[in-house]
Amino acid sequence: MSKDITLVIMAAGIGSRFGGGIKQLEPVGPNGEIIMDYSIHDALEAGFNKVVFIIRKDLEKDFKEIIGNRIEKLCKIDYAFQELDNLPDGFIKPDGRTKPWGTGQAVLACKGIVNEPFVIINADDYYGKEAFVKVHDFLIDAEPRKYCGAGFILKNTLSDNGGVTRGICKLDAEMNLIDIAETPDIIKTADGASAGGQVIDAESYVSMNMWGVTPEYIDLLETGFQDFLANVEKDNLKAEFLVPVYMDKLIKNGEITVKMLETNDKWFGVTYKEDKESVANAFKDLYAKGVYKNNLYE
């Protein structure tokens, strides 16, 4: 019997109006496919056998119409809901807070739904086939608290249209993660990359929020979220509990290990409206090379 391994897609950050201007739902494939279609296709091909969408409750109907109802014909699916006021006992939503609490709270919404090893990804990032195969194969034999991340090369993840935020990774000789530095506004330069006027090695490994974990990770997140809420400043209405920041903390506390799995695929994503055309062209190239066929899921 094949082992259950789940794909968890963080899609709660999608805006409340589908269609116009919602970057995660912009068609980028030649037949109207959205980026999530390719992630799901590649994950199922690699051996994942369940998909959990993390969305907001108010988007459920539209989300099912656009993608959920199609995917449930292919594999087992489930929904987890990230809500602003879904907080641990003893905490209440501050007045004036309008946005959810970040990717850590999003994954925490899977408590009780995901009880098997799983990979976490963003809805609006294209990771390539290699990353799904490597993470799946790692998770087949994964032990508790021994996690993995897909390591992309920085130069393969930059936008031609502006700065991006990336988690720049430091690794030991065995490719274990020892430090993740969330670095905003990294721009492509003639020589490679820079942020805040500082040159950054374009061959650095970066995290694109693709993490392979085992089920107890959700319990760790629960503890971390309580700690985060207890220490967040009352007037900080935009503070977020982020997966890579908490991974970094767990690593430094010696509570987990994270093996970085190198992937050479080129990442695509729609960070800026202007990125859409280059992403659509990149998918055209993948079809021309035979990486995908017109009936994606057949």
N, C-alpha and C positions, 0 to 999 in steps of 0.2 A: 504494500500500500504506500502511495506517495505521501510524503510529509506535507502537512498544511503549512504554507508560508504565504503571508499576506502582503499585498501592496496597499499602503496607506497614503492617500493623496490629500494634501492640505489645500483645500479650495475655499475656505471660509473668508479669505480676503477678497473674494470676488465682489464687485460692486452690486448694488441692489437692483440695478436695471440691466437686464441681459440685452444683448444686441449691441446697439451703438456704444462704442467706446469701452467695452469691457474687455481688457486685453487678454484675459485667460480664455475667452470664448470667441476670439477672432478666428475665423477660418484661415488656416495657413496651408492646408494641403490642396492638391488639385481637384479633389472631390468634396471640398468643404470640411475636411477633417480639422479638428482643433488639436493643439499640442497634446492634451491629455490622451487623445486617441492613440498617439504613437507610444506614449509611455505604457499604456495598458496593453497594447499589442506586444510591445517588446518584453514586458513583464510576463505575460502569459506564455509567450514563446520560450522564455528562460525557465519556466516551471512554476512561477507563482500561480496560486489557484483560487485566490479570493481577493476582492478589491473593497476597501473601505474608503468612502468619500467623507472627508470632514468639511461640512458646510454650515451655513447659518440656517436656522429653521425657516426664516422668511423666504429663503431661496429654494426650498425643497421642490415645490411644484415645477418651477421653471427649469431647475437643474435636471430633474428626472426627464423632462421633455427633451432637453438638449443632448444629454448623454446617458443618464442613468438607465433609462428604459432600454436603450440599445445594449448596454453592457450586461444587463442582467440576463440576456439571452445567451451570453458566452460563458459566464462563470458566476459563482456565488458573490453577491455584493451586499454591502450593508452601509448604513449611514451613521455618522457620529455628528453631533451638533455642538459647535462652539458658540456659546452665548456669553455676552458681556457680564451677566450677573450669575454665571455658574461658578461660584466661589466656594472654597472650603468653609466649614462651620466656623462661625466667629468673625467672618469678614463680610463686609457689605460694599457694594459698588459706590465709589466716591461720587458726589454730585458733580456733574459736568463731564464725567468720563463718557466718551461716545464710541471708542473703538475697543475691540477685544484685546486680550492680554498677550498676544504674540503666539509664536509657533509652539512654545512649550505648553501653553494652555490648550492649544489646538489638539496636540497629540494626547493630552490628558483626557480629552473628551472620548477617547477610545476605551476607557476603563470599562470592563465588563463586556466589551464587544470583541476585542482582540486578545486572544489567550494563547497565541502561537508566535513564533518568530515573525518579524515583519520588517519591511523597508519603508522609510518615510521619504516622500518626495514633495516638491512644490508642484502645483497644478500648471504653472506657466513656464516650466523649464523643460527643454528637450535634452535628455541625458545620453542618448545613443544606446545601441544594443549591448555593447561590451560591459557597461556598468551593471546592467540588470543581471547578466549571466554571472559576473564575478560576485556580486552581493548575494544572489540566490545560492550559489555554490558554497559560499562562506556560511550562510545561515543553516544549511542542511545539517552541519555538525556543530552548530554554535553552542557554546556553554554560557550559562548565566554570567552577566557582567563582562563578557568578552565580545565587544561589538566591532563593527567595521564602518568605514566611510568610503564612498567613492571619491578618489582623489583626482581632480582635473588639473591640467596644467593651465596656469593663469592666462597665458597668451591665447588659449583656446576658448576663453570665456568672456572676452572683452567686447564691448559694443563700439561700433563706429560712430555712434550718435550721442555719446556723453559718458559721464562717470557711472560706475557701478560699485556696489558694496560686495566684498568677498571676504570669506574667512580664510586668511592666509595661514597655512599650516607649517609647523616645524615637526620633523620626524626624527626618531632615533635610527640607529643602523638597521634595526629589524622592521622598519616602516611602521612603528607604533607612533601614534600621535602624542606629542608632548606639549604642544601649545597651539591654540587657535586664536588669531588676532583678527577680530572683526574690523575690517578696514574700509571706510567709506570713500566714495568718489575716486575710484581708481580709473585712470584714463589711459587710453592707448596712445603711445608716443612713437616717434620715428625709430627710437632705439628699443622700445619694449613697452614699459608701463611706468606710471608714477602716480603718487597720491600726496596731496598737500605739498607739492614741490619736491618730495623725496622720490628718488628712483627706486623702483621695486623690481626685483628679478622676475622677468616674464616667464621664467621656467619654474617658478615656485609652484608647489601644490596648493590648491585651494579647495575648500569645501563648497559644494553647491547645494547643501542641505539634503544630501542623499545619504541616509544612515541606516545600517542594518543592525537591529537590536533584538533582544529576547524579551519575553513578556514582562519580567520584573522591572524593566525600564519604566513602565507606567507607574509603578509604586515609587520609584526614585523620583520621578517627575512630581508626584503628589507631594512628597516631602519638600522638594525644591521649591514648588510653587507657594507652599505655606510660608517657607522661609523668605522668599522673595516679597510676598505681600506684607509680611511683618516688618520688613525693612524699607519698603518703598516710601519715599517722601509723600506726605499727604497731598501736597499741591502739584505733584507730578502726574498729570492726567494722561500722559502718553507713554509711561514706562511700560516696557514689554519684557516678558519672561521668554527668552529665546533659546531654542534648542542648542545652537552651537556654543553660546555663552555658558550654558549649564553643563554641556559636555566637557568643556574646558575645565570647569570647576571640579567635576567628578574625577577627571583624569588627574588633576593636580592634588586632589585629596586621596588619591590611590584607591578610589572605590571601583573604578572600571578601567579596562584597557580598550583602546580603539585602534584597530589595524587599518592602515590606509591602503586601499586597493587601487593601483594605478590604472587609469583609463585614458586612452589616447584619442577617444572620440571628441569631435568638436561639439561643444555645448551651443545650443541656440536658445534664445528667449526673447520675449517682447517686453523689454524694459521701457523703451520709448516707442511712441506711435510710429516713428520713422523706421524702427527695426522691422516692422511687419513685412516690408517688401523683401528685405534681405533674407528673412526667415523663410518666406514663401519660395524664394529662389533656391535656397539651400535644400528645401524639401524636393523641389523639382529635380535637382541634381541627384538626390538619393533615389528617386524613382528611376531616373535615367540609368543609374548604375545598377538597378535591380535590387536595391536594398528593401524597397517596399513595392507591393503590387497594387493595382487599382482597387481591387476588392480587398481592403486592408485585412479584414478578419476571416477571410475564407481560407 
